[in-house]
């Protein structure tokens, strides 16, 4: 037996501990204890000159001197050291006898229920830490070159990606154009405005359009040029958001094709080159493939138009949603209703972060839970599906 292998030694009371042979050598054994306990074992093993050996050498000799089982055949199993005994030599001798006899003292029984409780508690704590990190709001600070840092506040988890996409250029030096796709209330337009702030650029936007004139402008009856927000940002630089683009008439959207591809746009008063610092972003609830059960007013856009973009999914960000509300109980209720709508595929049930923000304000104004839920979560649902959503929201509210 190598001296680094563990041996079991019985100590005070009924506890069992594990020690290495090195620990045993360091035990303060009195000469009388060594003579009383170890010498008989040495004689039984046939060890010569044991009286002149050091304690550690004697222990090694005894443990390694049983190649043919003679000690096991002649030595009885070690008796337990009486409770309260401080006789380390006796404990060691008992352990050696047990090893030689092939029956090491039994380890104490393991309380499996206690172990399971400890493991479950640790897992729960780890999950709580993970959730805390995931749902912790992100305060974003942006530094561009040598400029002073710009604080843009709490942002969506994908804001960093959006900022990088907006500053990317292709081999011809043209800006890449992102198309953000996500549910209502996820902060798409806010994020684009924050990009402009972070980069120190002017910001402009438009909503869904039914004709190209809302984008490029027109000359009125008096011969005056009517400029648009898009024209300003195109000609003088800045960030422009084309919001709700999937609800626009395809002809209005297609009017941007040449501009996005070639860097030149035809306005009523002539062709204007794109400013080097012009950034265009589109945002929508769909990918431009037409209406859905939830977004029936969306229009299928031209494939050549959609080919101009890089698409970015913009889902609900739990951390950002948490930052928008002062009432954790209400957030839990909203998320329970949302999960129920998604798991049961309830058509027409749209539980966006806007419900979180509005409900938080209504609760703070003193309205009761059921009234606020009806105002912000139902959205015209029939009685049966609404009952399911309300039950889930009530349960989460009550558990908080």
VOGU-3710 file (C-alpha; in Angstrom, 3 decimals, decimal comma):
1> xxxxxxxxxx> 0,000/0,000/0,000  1,534/3,313/-1,025  1,882/5,730/1,844  -0,103/8,392/-0,043  -3,225/6,213/-0,166  -5,935/7,052/2,355  -6,607/4,972/5,438  -9,620/5,283/7,700  -9,133/5,931/11,379  -11,800/5,980/14,058
11> xxxxxxxxxx> -11,639/8,965/16,340  -13,806/10,574/19,017  -17,438/9,540/19,153  -18,979/7,782/16,170  -17,505/9,962/13,418  -15,158/8,532/10,800  -12,471/10,647/9,158  -10,054/9,938/6,336  -6,321/10,543/6,814  -3,310/9,934/4,589
21> xxxxxxxxxx> -0,249/8,070/5,852  1,582/11,402/5,953  -1,048/12,656/8,420  -0,505/9,513/10,507  3,235/10,045/10,626  2,721/13,523/11,950  0,480/12,294/14,777  2,082/12,783/18,163  2,337/9,204/19,324  3,960/8,614/22,672
31> xxxxxxxxxx> 6,627/5,915/22,922  4,432/3,932/25,291  1,545/4,035/22,810  3,833/2,903/20,001  5,132/0,011/22,082  1,638/-0,995/23,219  -0,110/-0,821/19,876  2,406/-1,077/17,055  5,022/-3,500/18,355  2,567/-6,466/18,518
41> xxxxxxxxxx> 1,616/-5,809/14,912  5,277/-5,644/13,914  5,952/-8,976/15,588  2,920/-10,539/13,908  4,231/-9,352/10,554  7,686/-10,783/11,261  9,439/-7,441/11,029  13,053/-7,543/12,248  14,591/-4,704/14,238  11,288/-2,939/14,690
51> xxxxxxxxxx> 12,313/-1,505/18,079  15,011/0,587/16,397  12,727/1,949/13,706  11,235/5,412/13,677  7,492/5,650/14,017  6,944/6,468/10,341  9,240/3,681/9,159  7,468/1,206/11,436  4,057/2,193/10,095  5,279/1,745/6,497
61> xxxxxxxxxx> 6,772/-1,628/7,339  3,598/-2,923/8,973  1,285/-1,793/6,158  3,560/-3,256/3,470  4,471/-6,524/5,211  1,453/-8,691/4,426  2,102/-10,179/0,972  0,778/-13,623/1,888  -2,106/-12,665/4,176  -0,371/-13,794/7,370
71> xxxxxxxxxx> -1,442/-10,685/9,281  -5,014/-11,095/8,131  -4,904/-14,726/9,309  -3,464/-13,987/12,746  -4,885/-10,612/13,708  -8,454/-10,094/14,857  -10,537/-7,235/13,549  -9,657/-4,046/15,334  -11,855/-3,132/18,275  -13,370/0,317/18,248
81> xxxxxxxxxx> -11,467/2,975/20,156  -13,612/3,917/23,167  -15,577/7,122/22,717  -13,678/10,055/24,097  -10,269/8,405/23,676  -7,396/10,616/22,569  -5,103/7,652/21,885  -3,959/8,376/18,356  -1,683/5,322/18,339  -4,596/3,086/19,242
91> xxxxxxxxxx> -6,671/4,588/16,468  -3,865/4,033/13,988  -3,312/0,467/15,137  -7,032/-0,230/14,847  -6,996/1,102/11,297  -3,993/-1,053/10,377  -5,636/-4,151/11,837  -8,796/-3,430/9,855  -6,827/-2,946/6,651  -4,883/-6,162/7,218
101> xxxxxxxxxx> -8,124/-8,050/7,913  -9,689/-6,653/4,741  -12,465/-4,820/6,568  -11,883/-1,077/6,872  -14,212/0,707/9,319  -17,486/1,649/7,626  -18,024/5,227/6,607  -20,989/7,010/8,199  -24,317/6,701/6,388  -25,099/9,496/3,921
111> xxxxxxxxxx> -28,319/11,387/4,428  -29,512/11,399/0,807  -32,458/13,675/1,522  -30,178/16,259/3,072  -27,809/16,047/0,099  -30,713/16,467/-2,337  -31,936/19,520/-0,435  -28,468/21,078/-0,521  -28,094/20,400/-4,251  -31,563/21,808/-4,997
121> xxxxxxxxxx> -30,778/24,929/-2,984  -27,499/25,480/-4,806  -29,172/25,010/-8,202  -31,888/27,475/-7,226  -29,280/30,028/-6,155  -27,375/29,567/-9,421  -30,568/30,004/-11,459  -31,406/33,165/-9,535  -27,946/34,594/-10,276  -28,314/33,770/-13,982
131> xxxxxxxxxx> -31,773/35,351/-14,144  -30,449/38,434/-12,335  -27,691/38,819/-14,908  -30,036/38,259/-17,844  -32,639/40,707/-16,566  -30,232/43,364/-15,337  -30,725/46,644/-17,281  -27,759/47,726/-19,425  -26,604/51,307/-19,201  -24,750/51,972/-22,466
141> xxxxxxxxxx> -21,917/54,459/-22,936  -20,508/54,969/-26,456  -17,154/56,481/-27,366  -16,395/57,262/-31,017  -12,741/57,904/-31,766  -11,352/60,666/-29,577  -14,770/62,166/-28,848  -16,143/62,325/-25,329  -18,183/59,320/-24,159  -21,918/59,570/-24,822
151> xxxxxxxxxx> -24,421/58,033/-22,418  -27,439/56,653/-24,222  -29,143/55,092/-21,210  -30,664/51,638/-20,872  -30,723/49,877/-24,237  -31,883/46,688/-25,892  -29,559/43,675/-25,759  -28,931/44,016/-29,524  -28,082/47,714/-29,461  -24,353/47,027/-29,741
161> xxxxxxxxxx> -24,955/44,950/-32,880  -27,140/47,650/-34,380  -24,504/50,295/-33,747  -21,871/48,184/-35,509  -24,173/47,497/-38,469  -24,949/51,200/-38,836  -21,266/52,081/-39,017  -20,363/49,282/-41,458  -19,552/50,031/-45,097  -19,245/47,733/-48,105
171> xxxxxxxxxx> -16,291/47,594/-50,471  -17,622/50,563/-52,409  -17,838/52,704/-49,292  -21,643/52,524/-49,089  -23,412/52,157/-45,755  -25,095/48,871/-44,919  -28,847/49,267/-44,322  -30,400/47,292/-41,422  -34,034/46,146/-41,344  -35,227/45,559/-37,769
181> xxxxxxxxxx> -37,967/42,955/-37,353  -39,735/42,508/-34,042  -42,972/42,735/-32,053  -44,488/46,112/-31,160  -43,035/47,890/-28,182  -39,601/46,280/-28,263  -37,764/49,599/-28,619  -36,841/49,586/-32,303  -37,399/53,291/-32,973  -35,872/54,260/-29,617
191> xxxxxxxxxx> -32,755/52,263/-30,447  -32,353/53,967/-33,833  -32,698/57,409/-32,249  -30,062/56,356/-29,694  -27,710/55,371/-32,516  -27,966/58,921/-33,835  -27,250/60,310/-30,375  -24,288/57,977/-29,859  -22,737/58,984/-33,188  -23,480/62,680/-32,782
201> xxxxxxxxxx> -25,718/62,794/-35,886  -29,062/64,425/-36,620  -32,133/62,189/-36,558  -35,248/62,007/-38,725  -37,987/59,510/-39,463  -41,190/58,779/-41,283  -43,968/56,242/-40,859  -45,771/54,084/-43,396  -46,157/55,764/-46,784  -48,743/55,367/-49,533
211> xxxxxxxxxx> -46,772/57,183/-52,240  -43,150/58,096/-53,045  -43,859/61,802/-52,447  -43,859/61,317/-48,696  -40,278/60,210/-49,009  -38,702/62,404/-51,710  -40,994/65,422/-51,499  -42,780/67,335/-54,230  -43,286/70,752/-55,805  -46,538/72,328/-54,682
221> xxxxxxxxxx> -49,049/74,335/-56,735  -47,090/77,471/-56,079  -43,880/75,994/-57,502  -42,264/75,663/-54,100  -40,211/72,597/-53,255  -41,553/70,652/-50,275  -38,644/68,920/-48,621  -38,942/65,879/-46,369  -37,086/64,512/-43,368  -35,592/61,897/-45,657
231> xxxxxxxxxx> -34,263/64,575/-48,017  -32,632/66,448/-45,148  -30,813/63,408/-43,797  -29,905/62,161/-47,281  -28,376/65,451/-48,345  -26,862/66,674/-45,060  -26,128/63,472/-43,211  -27,671/61,885/-40,165  -29,757/58,855/-39,185  -33,102/58,275/-40,884
241> xxxxxxxxxx> -35,667/55,726/-39,715  -38,254/54,397/-42,143  -40,670/53,026/-39,544  -43,547/50,605/-40,222  -42,106/50,040/-43,655  -43,994/46,760/-44,026  -47,267/48,737/-43,946  -46,185/51,039/-46,783  -47,404/50,791/-50,341  -44,825/48,830/-52,372
251> xxxxxxxxxx> -44,459/51,662/-54,894  -43,417/54,033/-52,128  -40,859/51,576/-50,836  -39,480/50,725/-54,266  -38,670/54,407/-54,822  -35,743/53,838/-52,469  -34,195/51,029/-54,525  -31,825/53,107/-56,618  -30,909/55,297/-53,675  -29,964/52,360/-51,450
261> xxxxxxxxxx> -28,054/50,549/-54,176  -26,264/53,381/-55,994  -25,907/56,224/-53,523  -27,940/58,654/-55,658  -31,588/59,598/-55,236  -33,952/61,356/-57,627  -35,761/64,278/-55,968  -38,226/66,680/-57,661  -35,485/69,238/-58,171  -32,766/66,881/-59,355
271> xxxxxxxxxx> -30,428/63,990/-58,496  -28,701/64,282/-55,116  -25,757/62,182/-53,962  -25,914/60,523/-50,606  -24,006/62,235/-47,797  -21,112/60,186/-46,444  -22,663/60,207/-42,970  -26,196/59,234/-43,983  -27,458/56,120/-42,198  -30,824/54,599/-43,150
281> xxxxxxxxxx> -32,623/52,080/-40,961  -35,969/50,368/-41,574  -38,143/48,897/-38,824  -41,186/46,647/-39,018  -43,238/44,000/-37,257  -42,864/41,583/-40,181  -40,153/40,761/-42,703  -42,137/42,343/-45,548  -43,701/39,096/-46,758  -47,287/40,202/-46,217
291> xxxxxxxxxx> -49,889/40,179/-43,471  -50,117/37,676/-40,618  -52,835/36,705/-38,137  -51,588/39,451/-35,791  -50,485/42,037/-38,365  -53,209/41,930/-40,987  -52,489/45,395/-42,358  -48,982/44,552/-43,577  -48,265/44,553/-47,282  -46,053/42,200/-49,222
301> xxxxxxxxxx> -43,044/44,185/-50,364  -41,087/43,858/-53,583  -38,318/41,238/-53,420  -35,787/43,578/-55,050  -36,512/46,158/-52,365  -36,065/43,634/-49,524  -32,774/42,493/-51,066  -31,265/45,891/-50,191  -31,229/45,150/-46,435  -29,525/43,128/-43,748
311> xxxxxxxxxx> -32,208/41,747/-41,442  -31,926/41,911/-37,667  -34,356/40,172/-35,315  -35,448/42,531/-32,526  -37,281/40,420/-29,903  -38,592/41,423/-26,498  -35,629/42,064/-24,206  -36,494/41,021/-20,605  -33,882/43,351/-19,119  -35,167/46,356/-21,016
321> xxxxxxxxxx> -38,765/45,495/-20,143  -37,834/45,243/-16,456  -36,227/48,661/-16,620  -39,456/50,153/-17,957  -41,559/49,159/-14,939  -41,472/50,018/-11,237  -43,721/47,120/-10,282  -42,103/43,623/-10,337  -45,460/41,950/-9,590  -47,002/43,504/-12,680
331> xxxxxxxxxx> -44,087/42,382/-14,867  -44,575/38,803/-13,678  -48,280/39,013/-14,461  -47,641/40,388/-17,962  -45,086/37,686/-18,726  -47,392/34,951/-17,466  -50,143/36,215/-19,796  -47,647/36,418/-22,686  -46,381/32,874/-22,082  -49,944/31,580/-21,985
341> xxxxxxxxxx> -50,821/33,323/-25,257  -47,748/31,859/-26,960  -48,008/28,328/-25,559  -51,719/28,045/-26,406  -51,316/29,886/-29,717  -54,170/32,269/-28,968  -54,815/34,203/-32,176  -55,022/37,943/-31,654  -53,398/37,872/-28,205  -50,615/40,431/-28,382
351> xxxxxxxxxx> -48,940/41,080/-25,018  -46,162/43,537/-25,773  -43,910/45,541/-23,445  -46,317/48,428/-23,986  -48,727/46,546/-21,715  -45,961/46,558/-19,099  -45,445/50,309/-19,332  -49,126/51,262/-19,451  -50,126/48,872/-16,680  -47,351/50,131/-14,451
361> xxxxxxxxxx> -48,648/53,696/-14,813  -52,271/52,688/-14,182  -51,428/50,696/-11,066  -49,385/53,614/-9,738  -52,454/55,815/-10,297  -54,460/53,584/-7,956  -56,445/51,315/-10,281  -56,969/47,710/-9,173  -55,286/44,739/-10,835  -58,296/43,317/-12,716
371> xxxxxxxxxx> -59,181/46,699/-14,178  -55,613/47,303/-15,346  -55,392/43,806/-16,819  -58,613/44,329/-18,740  -57,356/47,648/-20,109  -53,878/46,523/-21,145  -53,892/42,775/-21,780  -57,255/41,847/-23,279  -57,105/43,834/-26,536  -60,532/42,679/-27,670
381> xxxxxxxxxx> -60,060/38,957/-26,988  -63,182/36,788/-26,711  -64,254/35,616/-23,252  -62,755/32,113/-23,370  -59,157/32,996/-24,354  -59,266/36,084/-22,171  -60,220/33,924/-19,197  -57,084/31,827/-19,784  -54,828/34,877/-19,961  -56,393/36,533/-16,942
391> xxxxxxxxxx> -56,107/33,367/-14,837  -52,399/33,087/-15,626  -51,819/36,766/-14,875  -53,742/36,584/-11,589  -51,765/33,524/-10,482  -48,441/35,267/-11,172  -49,640/38,449/-9,441  -50,691/36,465/-6,365  -47,465/34,494/-6,145  -45,327/37,630/-6,068
//
